[in-house]
Amino acid sequence: MNFADRVLEMQRKKDSIVILGVDPHLDGKEPGLPTGYTLERFCCEMVEACAASIIAIKPQLAFFEARGVEGMRAFAGILRLARKLELLTIADAKRGDIGPTSAAYATAFLGDGDFGCDAVTVNPYLGSDAIMPFVRLVPQGKGIFALVKTSNPSSGEFQDLATPQGPLWECVARRIHGIGSDFLGECGLSAIGAVIGATYPEHARRARELLPSNLILVPGYGAQGASAIDAVTAARGDGSGVIVNASRSILYAYRGKAGSNPPAAAAAAAEAMRIELNQVRAVS
Amino acid sequence: MNFADRVLEMQRKKDSIVILGVDPHLDGKEPGLPTGYTLERFCCEMVEACAASIIAIKPQLAFFEARGVEGMRAFAGILRLARKLELLTIADAKRGDIGPTSAAYATAFLGDGDFGCDAVTVNPYLGSDAIMPFVRLVPQGKGIFALVKTSNPSSGEFQDLATPQGPLWECVARRIHGIGSDFLGECGLSAIGAVIGATYPEHARRARELLPSNLILVPGYGAQGASAIDAVTAARGDGSGVIVNASRSILYAYRGKAGSNPPAAAAAAAEAMRIELNQVRAVS
């Protein structure tokens, strides 16, 4: 089954376009693990608590790699739980390398091993041959989200550079649309999607023009400052084609609320996000 | 001690600019592990066999991630061996993400944990704020190699796009040079380096103009088709500033040679590469 069809089916079943970003921060300036939690226990409790309101989890590899071998074991454990809960899994890995290396990354994140997910995020800087090894697994029901326009403050530094075909990110968008047009599901959307940061709504509108048949994964909702309306700006006329990620605003929803326990606070935040996004989707 | 000074010191001590790329392919079209070897044993024997001829190892994360938790444990084991052998370690991770996530990647690959190395490769597509969390660890003796111009067939697709400041990759090179100028070692080279593929010698010459004080890591020697002369094109007038990686041509040197055992064949290939690069460095 095409990955886009899998997403749409899940979306209908759960009446949700919410993805839980599993980005367990360590400490320092970012909120860290609550006292008494191991990395794996914290993430698993959060995933389980939010499962009814979300369609997918998007673990961010960095936070597991930062914990070494134990972190990677936790990552594998979280994926096992997500599969049991029938949630889609998106490895937020942002990988991309020369062909044989990208093929190994594709095996890692779209294969049957410990770290195998339903979809993976990829970085386009090396060009198509860094992406094609991932694309070769799409016929097995796998999905790809290529970074096109990111949500960070300096995303414009290179992505907005003017080229004869428009800003760099628009060139990337056109190429992703081209590759994706060979992998349309029955829903009319492609299994090759794009990451478009929600902090730039004008880019979201332009992205939809350039990517009319691509799933768009929108990060930046919540802690990164984008509103629900910003987040669904890239939706198609029928409200489809966009899935929205929140990480810190769900995982750390318990903070500052005396007496609230982390999983219950996360579940409430995920459900509130689901409802809010559905309201703005319906009227947009 | 500044990472560039560490590299130069090692280079003088060993009279070598060779890096061993530890890219243990799995199977399929690429050469895989020899019969009877585990991933960790194969890599460790190769590193130990080549240690006299090389200054650093550059493990490619993809090939370890593709093996799941056990692969990551092997990666950690190889790093421990390399440290014992007093080799520099460069995590070929090509990471890059929004700030807090890049900070976690920096902790993973430049920190004290299981996967901590001396340097890491980073991807510039997200702009400076994806690179700065890595840069913050440079004062601790750590190094960074940013992808600037890669060696794969479609590297030109985005990297060569024309902008008002020249091709995209030249804009990236200028930015990396700018960031790097704050981190010069006593040798006059910066701890912030660049990856410039050796399969495009004309780019190597231009890269040196744009990156006059940056270490350049050159992949593509050997199996990817670049000659020794191509590989040192980006060297400075005194022959410094370039370190050259080979992976498959060393790891799989035993192939097609009846009776040769893998570590001995690798040691011979690494030593031959060291001598060849020194010869062309001397005359270039």
HADDOCK unambig.tbl for C-alpha pairs under 7 A between the chains (distance, minus, plus):
assign (segid A and resid 62 and name CA) (segid B and resid 101 and name CA) 6.09 0.50 0.50
assign (segid A and resid 62 and name CA) (segid B and resid 104 and name CA) 5.33 0.50 0.50
assign (segid A and resid 62 and name CA) (segid B and resid 105 and name CA) 4.89 0.50 0.50
assign (segid A and resid 63 and name CA) (segid B and resid 104 and name CA) 5.60 0.50 0.50
assign (segid A and resid 65 and name CA) (segid B and resid 108 and name CA) 5.45 0.50 0.50
assign (segid A and resid 66 and name CA) (segid B and resid 104 and name CA) 5.70 0.50 0.50
assign (segid A and resid 66 and name CA) (segid B and resid 105 and name CA) 6.24 0.50 0.50
assign (segid A and resid 66 and name CA) (segid B and resid 107 and name CA) 5.53 0.50 0.50
assign (segid A and resid 66 and name CA) (segid B and resid 108 and name CA) 3.76 0.50 0.50
assign (segid A and resid 67 and name CA) (segid B and resid 108 and name CA) 6.90 0.50 0.50
assign (segid A and resid 68 and name CA) (segid B and resid 108 and name CA) 6.98 0.50 0.50
assign (segid A and resid 68 and name CA) (segid B and resid 113 and name CA) 6.06 0.50 0.50
assign (segid A and resid 68 and name CA) (segid B and resid 114 and name CA) 4.89 0.50 0.50
assign (segid A and resid 68 and name CA) (segid B and resid 115 and name CA) 5.99 0.50 0.50
assign (segid A and resid 69 and name CA) (segid B and resid 69 and name CA) 6.73 0.50 0.50
assign (segid A and resid 69 and name CA) (segid B and resid 72 and name CA) 6.11 0.50 0.50
assign (segid A and resid 69 and name CA) (segid B and resid 73 and name CA) 5.90 0.50 0.50
assign (segid A and resid 69 and name CA) (segid B and resid 114 and name CA) 6.66 0.50 0.50
assign (segid A and resid 72 and name CA) (segid B and resid 69 and name CA) 6.09 0.50 0.50
assign (segid A and resid 73 and name CA) (segid B and resid 69 and name CA) 5.90 0.50 0.50
assign (segid A and resid 98 and name CA) (segid B and resid 152 and name CA) 5.54 0.50 0.50
assign (segid A and resid 101 and name CA) (segid B and resid 62 and name CA) 6.10 0.50 0.50
assign (segid A and resid 104 and name CA) (segid B and resid 62 and name CA) 5.35 0.50 0.50
assign (segid A and resid 104 and name CA) (segid B and resid 63 and name CA) 5.61 0.50 0.50
assign (segid A and resid 104 and name CA) (segid B and resid 66 and name CA) 5.71 0.50 0.50
assign (segid A and resid 105 and name CA) (segid B and resid 62 and name CA) 4.89 0.50 0.50
assign (segid A and resid 105 and name CA) (segid B and resid 66 and name CA) 6.24 0.50 0.50
assign (segid A and resid 107 and name CA) (segid B and resid 66 and name CA) 5.52 0.50 0.50
assign (segid A and resid 108 and name CA) (segid B and resid 65 and name CA) 5.44 0.50 0.50
assign (segid A and resid 108 and name CA) (segid B and resid 66 and name CA) 3.76 0.50 0.50
assign (segid A and resid 108 and name CA) (segid B and resid 67 and name CA) 6.89 0.50 0.50
assign (segid A and resid 108 and name CA) (segid B and resid 68 and name CA) 6.97 0.50 0.50
assign (segid A and resid 113 and name CA) (segid B and resid 67 and name CA) 6.96 0.50 0.50
assign (segid A and resid 113 and name CA) (segid B and resid 68 and name CA) 6.03 0.50 0.50
assign (segid A and resid 114 and name CA) (segid B and resid 68 and name CA) 4.86 0.50 0.50
assign (segid A and resid 114 and name CA) (segid B and resid 69 and name CA) 6.64 0.50 0.50
assign (segid A and resid 115 and name CA) (segid B and resid 68 and name CA) 5.95 0.50 0.50
assign (segid A and resid 125 and name CA) (segid B and resid 125 and name CA) 6.03 0.50 0.50
assign (segid A and resid 125 and name CA) (segid B and resid 158 and name CA) 6.53 0.50 0.50
assign (segid A and resid 125 and name CA) (segid B and resid 159 and name CA) 6.95 0.50 0.50
assign (segid A and resid 126 and name CA) (segid B and resid 150 and name CA) 6.72 0.50 0.50
assign (segid A and resid 126 and name CA) (segid B and resid 154 and name CA) 6.85 0.50 0.50
assign (segid A and resid 126 and name CA) (segid B and resid 155 and name CA) 4.99 0.50 0.50
assign (segid A and resid 127 and name CA) (segid B and resid 154 and name CA) 5.24 0.50 0.50
assign (segid A and resid 127 and name CA) (segid B and resid 155 and name CA) 5.39 0.50 0.50
assign (segid A and resid 127 and name CA) (segid B and resid 157 and name CA) 5.38 0.50 0.50
assign (segid A and resid 127 and name CA) (segid B and resid 158 and name CA) 6.08 0.50 0.50
assign (segid A and resid 128 and name CA) (segid B and resid 154 and name CA) 6.16 0.50 0.50
assign (segid A and resid 129 and name CA) (segid B and resid 154 and name CA) 5.84 0.50 0.50
assign (segid A and resid 150 and name CA) (segid B and resid 126 and name CA) 6.74 0.50 0.50
assign (segid A and resid 152 and name CA) (segid B and resid 98 and name CA) 5.53 0.50 0.50
assign (segid A and resid 154 and name CA) (segid B and resid 126 and name CA) 6.85 0.50 0.50
assign (segid A and resid 154 and name CA) (segid B and resid 127 and name CA) 5.23 0.50 0.50
assign (segid A and resid 154 and name CA) (segid B and resid 128 and name CA) 6.16 0.50 0.50
assign (segid A and resid 154 and name CA) (segid B and resid 129 and name CA) 5.84 0.50 0.50
assign (segid A and resid 155 and name CA) (segid B and resid 126 and name CA) 4.99 0.50 0.50
assign (segid A and resid 155 and name CA) (segid B and resid 127 and name CA) 5.39 0.50 0.50
assign (segid A and resid 157 and name CA) (segid B and resid 127 and name CA) 5.38 0.50 0.50
assign (segid A and resid 158 and name CA) (segid B and resid 125 and name CA) 6.52 0.50 0.50
assign (segid A and resid 158 and name CA) (segid B and resid 127 and name CA) 6.08 0.50 0.50
assign (segid A and resid 159 and name CA) (segid B and resid 125 and name CA) 6.95 0.50 0.50
assign (segid A and resid 161 and name CA) (segid B and resid 163 and name CA) 6.41 0.50 0.50
assign (segid A and resid 162 and name CA) (segid B and resid 163 and name CA) 5.41 0.50 0.50
assign (segid A and resid 162 and name CA) (segid B and resid 164 and name CA) 6.92 0.50 0.50
assign (segid A and resid 163 and name CA) (segid B and resid 161 and name CA) 6.38 0.50 0.50
assign (segid A and resid 163 and name CA) (segid B and resid 162 and name CA) 5.39 0.50 0.50
assign (segid A and resid 163 and name CA) (segid B and resid 163 and name CA) 4.83 0.50 0.50
assign (segid A and resid 164 and name CA) (segid B and resid 162 and name CA) 6.91 0.50 0.50
